[in-house]
Amino acid sequence: MSESAISDISIALNREHIARCESLIRPYVRRTPIIRINGADVGVNSRELCLKLELFQHSGSFKARGAFTNLLLRKVPAAGVAAASGGNHGAAVAYAAMSLKIPAKIFVPSVSSPAKVARIREYGADLVIEGDRYADALAASEAWIEKSGAMPVHAFDQHETMLGQATIGRELTEDAPDIDTLFVSVGGGGLIAGIAAWYAGAIKIIGVEPFASPTLTKAFEAGRPVDAEAGGLAADSLAPQRVGEKVFPIAKAYVHSTVLVTDEAIRQAQRMLWRTLRLVAEPGGAAAFAALTCGAYKPEAGERVGVIISGGNMTAVNFDQ
């Protein structure tokens, strides 16, 4: 792809540019599978659920898509790249940087899970653990970027990041064209904004958040991004304090609504995925599924439901206990 063609991709977050982005990153990311299950198998009143298994993506989550999009579309300086993350974005940027032989410095808070910290180190990035929450790691990364000249790769509130995550929507359209409602977990909102931009209102997109970190819910209530609580079981992936400024207009235009779930509902959804499918999803990865299994959302008769299982970076646990 020519330099001019590559630069043109980032003009607009629409289907044409998302499709071109998908072609650009295809050699570097997996086309993740879907699995269709009977809703009754997991206690949901739906004939069929379609699960998109992004936990099988490189680096263990959907974040690899946005990471490669950033590193391939933008001019990377000699100082390399820097990113702040709850863990998954950091692992994805570290993996992409390793693959493309680019220096990377990753900042994570102390709540980042040991599994995610281990992955970042495994991929050879320079890792810094800073503060207790994502906002602390972000501030440290911004100071480093100012000092070093490294290229920032934002976890969610950046055009290229959303463009990469949007490629999930294209895959779903091809592999599961029959779904009319899609559940997506929300932290900063890069995933749901990208997918919503792809569908542009063609299906019902529902964001799922923990009660402990309701970033998009609070933004919808206020009519703009505002600070929200930032804690809970999924704090290392779904608790950035506020939804992105670039994310919000897309979410406002194309996201139907949000559903809030408890930490216990997320735990139960993790157990259900393990017992039914032998899938090990991290809390943030199982949150969208929890909206259905806990009954926070009850599908209507004939509603064709899809769910993004967004990540699986966690230490081994015994869900059978």
N, C-alpha and C positions, 0 to 999 in steps of 0.2 A: 504494500500500500504506500502511495507517495506521501511525502510530508504534507502537501496541501490537502490531500484527501483525509489524512489523519486529523489535521487541525479542524477540518470542516465538521467532523463528527460532534465536537462539543458545542456546536451552535445552539442546538435545541434538544430537549429531552422528549423526543417523539419517536414513533415507531421506526421511521426510516433510520435515524441515527442510532437507536438501540440495536437494530438489526445489523448495522455496520459495525458497531462496537462488538457485538457477539462474534462476528467473523474475525475481528482483530484478536480477541482474547481466546478464541476456541482452541488454539494449540496449547494453551497453558491451563485451562480449567476443564473440569469434568462436566459432562452432561449428566446430571444426577438423575437417578431413576425415580419413578413414581410407583406406588403400590396401592391397589384398590382393596379395601376391606369392607366387610359387612358391618354396618354401624352397630348392629346387635352384639357383635363380638366385643365391643368396648362400652356397651351400655348406652349407646346413642340411638335415638329414634330416627334412623336414616338408613335407607336401603344400602347405600354405598358411600364410603368416604374415600377421597383420593388424597394420598399423602405424598408430598414432594420431599424427597429425602436429601436435604442439603447438608445433613451431618456427614454425608459421604464425600463432600467436596474436599479438595486439597486444603490442608491446615485445619480441617475439622468443622468448617462452617461456611456459609454463603459468602463470607467476607473476602474470600480470595478473588471473587469476581471484581469487586470495586478496587482491590489492591492492584491487580494487574492492569486494570483500565487506567488508573492513575500513572503507573510507572511506564506504560506503553504510549500514552497520549501526551504526556507532559515532558518537557526537557529537564532531565535530572542533572543537577550540578555535581561537581566533583566531590562535594561534601556528602553526597548521597541523600537519603530520605530520613525523615523523623516522623513518628506518630505517637499519639496518646491513645490509650485503649483500656477498656476493662479487661481485655485479654484476647478475645477472638480477632479483633481488627489488628492488634499487634502481631499475633501469630501469622495472620494472612499477609501483612506487609513484610514481615520477616521472611516468609516463604517466597513471596514474589521477588524480593530483593536478592535472596539466595539464588533463585532460579535465573535471574537476569544479571547476576554478579554485580550488584549495587550495594554500597555500604548502607546499613540501616541502624538507627538508634530508636529503641522503643521504650516508652514510659508507661508504666502501669501502676495502679494504686495497690495498696496492701490487701484489698478484698479480692484481687484477681486470684483465681483458683490455681493450686499447684500444677494442675495439668496444663493450664494455659501458659504459665510461667516456664514450665519445662519445655513446651513446644517452641516458644520464642528462643530460648537458649539453644535448643537442638538445631534450629535453623541458622544459627551463627550471628544473630543480631546482638548489638550492645544493649543490654537490658538495664533499665533503671526503675526501681520501685520507689514511688514518691507519693506520700500522703495516703489518706484513707479512702478517697473517692475519685471517680473519673476526673472531676473538675481540678483536683490537685495535680494529677498526672498531666492534664492538658496545660495547666499553667507552667509546669516545669518544661514541657516540650516546647512551648512557645518561647521561653527564655533561651533554650538551647538553639532553636532555629534562628533567633535574632543574633546569637553569638557566632554560630557556625556557618550560616548560609545554607543549611540543609533545606531540602524541599519538604514542606509539610504535606502530610497525607491525612486528611481529616476522616474520622471514623464514619461520619454520616452526612455532615452539612457541607457537601462539596459536590459540584455538578458531576465530575468524573466518577465519584464514589456511587452516586445514585444511578448513573448511567450503567455502570457495571452490574449493580444489583438488579436493575431492570431486565437483564437478560434472562432471569428466572421466568419472568412473565412470558417472554417469547417461547421458551421451552414448554411452558405449561399450555400455551395456546396450541402448540403442535401436538403435544403428548396427551393432553386432557382437554380437548376443545369443548367438552360437554358441561364443565363446571359452571355454575352461575353464582356461587358465593365462595369467597376465599378468605381464610383466616390467617393473619400474619401477626407475629409478635412485634412489639414496638419498644424500642429504647430511645435512641435519638431520632429514629424515623427514616433513615436512609433506605432500608429495605422496603418498607411499605410505600414510601414515596416513589421509588423506582418502579415497583410493580404496578402501582396505581397509575403512573404516567404511561406505562405500556398499555394497560387496558382502557384508560381514559373514559371510565364510566360504562364500559361494555359489560362488566359484571359487578356484583356487590362485593366490595373490599371491606373487611372488618378488622380493625386493629385490636389486639389483645394485650393488656398490660396488667402487671400485678397491682393490687391495691397499694402496695408499698412504694410504687414508683410510677404514678399515673401521668406521665409527661404529655402525651397527646390528648388525653381526656381533659386535663387542666387547660391546655391550649385551646381546645374547642370551646370550653366554657368561657374563657377570657376573650376569645377572638384573636389571640396572638400567642406566641410562645411566652410562657411564664415559668418561673421556678416551681418545681414540684418536689414532693418527698423523694428521697433517693436511697432506698434501702431494700431489705427483704432478701429472700432466697436467691433471686436472680440478679442481685446487685452488680455482679461482675459483667453482666451483658445488657441489662435492661434498666439501668439507673444513671443516666447522664445528667440529671437534674432538670434539663429542659429540652424540648424538641427543637430541632434545627430551624433557623430562620429561613433557609432556602427550602427546607423540607415542608414547612407549614403551608405555603400557598398551594402546593400540589396536593397535600393531604386534605386541605379544606375543599378543594375542587372535586376530588375523586374518591376520597375515603368515605364510606357510608356512615360508619359509626365506630365506637370503641366499646369493648367489654372488659370489665375488671375481674380478676380472679385472685383468690387467696393463695398464700404460699402452700397451704395444705393441698389445695386443688392442683397446684403444679406438681407437688410430690406424688400425688395419686396418678396424675397423667404420666409421669415418668415411669411409675410402677406398671401402669397399664401398657405402655409401649414395650416394656421389657417382657412382661408376662405374655402378651399377645403376639408380639412380633420379634422378640429378642433384640430390640433396638435400645441402645443406651444413649438417651438424649439428655443433655444438660438442662438445668432448670429453664433458662431462657429459650432453649430449643423446644421444650415441651409446652411452653406457656400457651401458644395458640391452640394446641390440642386440648389443653385444660378447659378452655371455654366451652367445649362440647361435652367432655366427659364429666364435668361437674354440674352441667345443666344451666350454666349462666346464659347460654344461647341454645335454644331448642329449634332445630330445623323444622320448617314447614313440610307438609306432605309433598313429596316430589322434588324438594330442594336438593340440588346436586352440589355437594360441598367438597371443597378442597382445603387442605391445611399445609402450611409450610412447617416442616420439622427442621429448624434452622441451624442447629449445632449440636455437637456431641463431645465437646472438650471438657471432660471431667475425669476425676480419678475413679478407679473401679469401686463399685459398691455392690452390696448384695440386696437387690430389690426383692428377693424371695423371702427375706426375713420379715 
